[in-house]
Amino acid sequence: QTLRALFQYKPQNLDELMINTGDFIYVDPTQQSDVSEGWVIGTSHRTGCRGFLPENYTERANESDTWVKHREYVFVTASRSFTQTESEPNVKLNGEVHNPSISRSVTNVLSLQNATMRRGVLVMRHGERVDEVFGKSWLQLCLTADGKYCRPDLNFPSTLPKRKDNVKHFEYDPPLSCCGIFQSRLIGEALLDQAVTVSHVYSSPALRCIQTAQHVLQGLKLDQKVKIRVEPGLFEWTKWEASRVIPNFMTVTELAEASYKIDASYRVNFPLSSLVPSESYEEYVNRTLFFFAFSAVPGVILIVGHGSSLASFTRPLLGLPARDSIDFAQVVRKIPSLGMCFCEELKEENKWQMVNPPVKTLTHGANAAFNWRNGIVED
């Protein structure tokens, strides 16, 4: 098979393949049995190098696209049978024509790439949720007497995704507001402007987090290439749930039917059945330690969770202990919608550090409800 690179990929490990946008890669399907899911092993048509690369960075190409001129011979009266400059003589090594300057430059470039490539973890809180704007009784405002959904304000979502059980389960698993959807896509577009390419996305099972992940990917123009891995272990500290029970989340099947790009083959690290209501802080901290499974994933991964996720899923990676529960609550309360933090790997030192996120935090002002009658036509 011949693949065409859709994006540039810079190796994170020595056995990975450097590709540029538009490169052609030859892949032998019979050699892929031992390759990790989401990866392929191939040979670059441009460089002749062989290595692993993420499959979602490529698309199938026509075989004829790779028909190119491989070599040119210029016949002259001199003894040379090929063109070269006088200042850069070629040398024969092991029967192959070798240009020392080209070899040095390629070696230097590859050394620089290997020295500067980093794995990264971007942890993000979800966008504005509808109950943050309209209160806990938001669902009563938008359901008619016969149970149909209506939109009483433009910041309500235009529709609610279909689910097989009662629509009232949205009360404890609320969706994003329209502003939250816009915020999320805006963040994705900003990440795209900064040339951030996400290789994997993990999301809390909360609908607001899945929607945030979807719209961030749309902004990144990766929604057709990267699927969302729903991980129950990323859910909020259950002690903070107003219902005092675990919300009845939409299933992976329901999410897929609602056109969310869900990775149905993903196997969770922390089963949904293991979430307990009103868990202690110690139980929550122990649950979040499963994050280290994510740190082995190559490339930049995006984790979409809750305000608590920024501290819970970065401090263990940095080798820091969990905060005291009171300090933890105070920190979480200050994290806005789509607040984020970014960790990158220091490969040579075998540790991680926190650095500035690739984009700035989104800030906006409140917009109160307005009735045109008040103060305009009525006293």
N, C-alpha and C positions, 0 to 999 in steps of 0.2 A: 504494500500500500504506500501511496505517496501522500504525505500531509503537508499542509501549508501553515506556517506560523501566523497566528492572528495578532500576537503580542510579543514583545521582547521578553525573554526569560534569562535572568542572570543566575548562574549556578550558585547553590548554597553549599554544595559538597563536591568533592573532587570527581565523583562518578556521574555528575550531572552535565547536561549538554547546554552550551550557550547557543541561544537562537535569537535572531533579529526578526522583526516583522517582515513577512514576505518570504522568509527562508523556506526551502523545501526539505523535508525529512523523510528518509526511506525507513519504513517499518516492516519487519517480517512478522506477520501474525503468529507464526509457529514458535516464536521466541518470547512470547509475552506471558506464558503460563505462570512464571514465578515472580512477575512484576507486581508491586503493590497496586491496589485499586486506585484509579485516577491517574496512573502513570504509565508511560510506555518507554521502551528503549528503542532508539533509532539512530540513524546516521545522517549527519547534515550534508546536504548536497553542496553547500557553499564551502565548508571547511574540511569535509571528510572525517570530522571527529564523530565519535560514537558515545552515547551516554543516555541517562534517564532524563525525561522531561514531562511536565504536566500535560495530560491529554487535552484538558479543557483550554489550553492555549493554542490549539490547532483545529483545523478542519480538513476534510478530505479534499484532495486536489486532483485535477485531471492529470493523467500520466503524461499527456502531450505537453503540459506546461513545463516539464523539465527537459525538453529537447533543446539543448544548447550546444554551442561550439566549444569543444574541449581543448583543442590545440590548433595552433596555426604555425605553418612552416613557411619561411621566406627564403627563396632560392636566390642566392647572390653569387658573384664571382669569387668572393672570399671563401675561406674554408669553413666559416660558421654556417650551420644549417638552421639556426633559430636566432631570433632577435634578442639582444641584451644591450645594456649600456656599458660603456667602457669603464665607468666609475664603480660598477657593481659586478665584478666577475663572478660567474658561477663556478662551483667546485663540485666534482663528482665524489659522492660518498656512497659506498656500497652499491655502486652501479646506478645511483639516482642523481639527477641534477639537483644541486642544493645551492640556494642563495643565502649566504650568511646573514645579510642585513634583514631579509624578510623573517628568517628564523628568530633573530634577536627581537624584532619588533613584536611578533606574535607571542613569544615567550613573555615579554614584558607586559603586554596587554592582559594575558591570561593570569599572570601573577598579581596584577593590580586588581582584576576582577575578584579573584579568590580572596584577596586581602580585604576588600571593601564590602562584600556581600554579607548581609545579615538576615536572619530570620526575625520576624516581628509579630507582636501580638497587640492588636488594637481592640480595646474593651470599650464598649459604648452603651450608654443608657438608651432606652427606647425614646421615641418622640412623644409629643404631647398626647395624652390619652383623653378621651372624650369626657370622662367623669371628673377630670381635673378642672375642666371648664364649666361643666353644667351640674356638678354635684353627684352624689351617690344615687339620686333618683332620676338620673338622666334617661333611663330606659322608659320610665313612666311618661316622659314628655314626648316620646317618639313612637309610642305604640297606640294604635287606635283601639276602639272597644272590641273589635273582632280580631285583635292581635296582629294587625298588619303594621309594617314599619312606615313611618312618615318622617319627613325631615323638617323639624320646626325652626331650624337655624342653619345658615350656610356652613357653619363649622361642624355640624353633624356629618358623618360620612353619608355619601349619596345612597349607599345600600349597606346592608349587613350580610356577611357571608352566610350561606345556607349551612345549617347543621341539623342532624337527624333528631336530636333531643330538643327540649324546650328552649325557645329563644331567650327565656329569662335567665339562662345560664350566662348570658353576656353581662349580667349585672356584676358578676365577680370576675369576669374575664373580658373587660371592656376593650373595644377597638381604639385605634388612633382617631383623633379628630382630623378634619380636612387639613388644618394647619400642621398637624403632626405628620401627615403624609407629605405635604410640601416640604417641611423641614428635612425629613429623611432623604427625599430625592435631592434636595439642595446640598446636603452633606456628601452624598454620592458624587454629585457633579464636581464639588470642590476637591474630593479625593482624586477624581479623574484628572482634573487640572494639574494636580501635583504628581501625576504619573504613578499613583499608588495602585498596584495591581493585587487584588485579594485572591489568594489561592483556595481558601476554604472559609465557610461561614458556619458558625454555631449559634443557635438561638435558644433562649428560654422557650418553654412550651406556651407561654402567655401570648395571646393573639397580638397584642400591641408590639411585642418584640419581633414576632414573625413578620408582621407588616412592615416594621422598621427595616428589618433585614432585606425584605423584598424590594422596598423602594430605594434603599441605599444601593443595592445591586443594579437597579434600573438606572440610577444616576451614574454609576460606574460603567454602564453598558456591558454588564456581565451577567444579566439576569437570564440569558439563554445559555450561559456557559457554566456558571457556578450554582450549585444547588444548596439549599439550606438544610443543615443537619440539626434537627430538633433534639435538644439534650435536656431532659427533665432536671438534671442536677444543677442547671443554671438558674432555676427558679428562685424567686425572692425568699428571704428568711420568712418561713411560714408563720412565725409569731406575729408578723405585721399584717397578716391577712384579716380583713374586717369580718369575714364570714366564719372565721375560726375553723374552717374546713378547707381541704384542698379543692381549688376550683375545678369544675368539670370542663377540661380543655377540649378543644376540637381535636379529632383524631387525625393522624397523618393522611388517611384516605379522604376525609372531609376537606382538609387543607388543600390537597392536590386537586380535588374536584372544584374547589373555589379558585383555581388557577394560581395557587402559590407554588413556587418552584421548590418542592420538598424532595430531599434525598431519601427515597423510600427504602433504600438498601442499607442505610446507616444503622449501626447497632449501638445503642446507647450505653454510656458508662454507668449511669445511675438510673435504674428503672423508675418509672412514674409511681409504681406501687410502693416504692421505698420512701416516698415523701410522706412525712408525718405531720399532722396539724400541730400548730403551736409548739414547734420544736424549740429546744433550748438553744442558747447561743453556741454552746459547745457542740451540739449536734449539727448546727448549721456550719460551723467552722470545719468540722470533720468532713461534712459533705462536700465542701468546696475544694478540698485537697485533691479531688479527682482531676482538677485542672491540669495537673502535670502530664496527663495523657495527651493534652492538646499541645504541650510545648515540644513534642517530638514531631509534629506535623511540619513539613517544609514550607517555605515561603511565608508571606504575611497572612495571618489568619484574623478574621473579624469575629468577635464575640459580642452578640447583642443580648444584653440582659437588663438588669435593673440598677438603680442607684447604688445599691450595696455591692454590685458586681465589680465596680472599679477598684475597690479595696480588696474584696475577697479573692479575686482571681488574678491579682498582680503581686500582692505582698508575699505569698508563698513562693512565687517565681523569683522574686528578688531576694529570697532568703530571710524575709522579715517575719516576726511573729504576728499573730492576729492582734488587732487592737482590743482594748478593754471594751466591753459591750456599750458602755455609756459614751465613750469617745467615738465608737463606731457609729452609733445612732446620730451623733452631732455632725459627723462628717457627711453621712449619707443625706441628711436633710438639706445640705448646701449644694447638692449636685443637680444641675438643671436638666431639662430634657435634652437628650443627645449630647450630654457631657461625656467626655472620652479621655482616656489616657493610653499611652503607647509605650510598650517595652520592646527593646531590641536585644538581640543576643550578641554578647562579646565572645565570639567563638574561640579565640585564642586563649581567653582566660576561663572558659567554660562557665560563664555566668551571664546573667541578664541585668540590664540597667533600664531605668525609666528615662525617657527623653521627651522633648516636646512633640505633641501629636502633629501629624502632617497638615492639619487644617485648624483654624481657629474655632472657638466655641460660638455657637449661634445665639445671638441676643435679640430679643424683640420686646416691645411694650404691650401692655394690656389694652384690649379694645372692648369697652363696655357695650352691653345691649342697648339699642337705640330705637325709640318709638317716635316716628316723625310727627305724631299728633302733639306730643308734649312740648310745650313752649313755642310751637309754630302756628298751629291753628286753634289750640285750646289754651286757655289761661290756667 
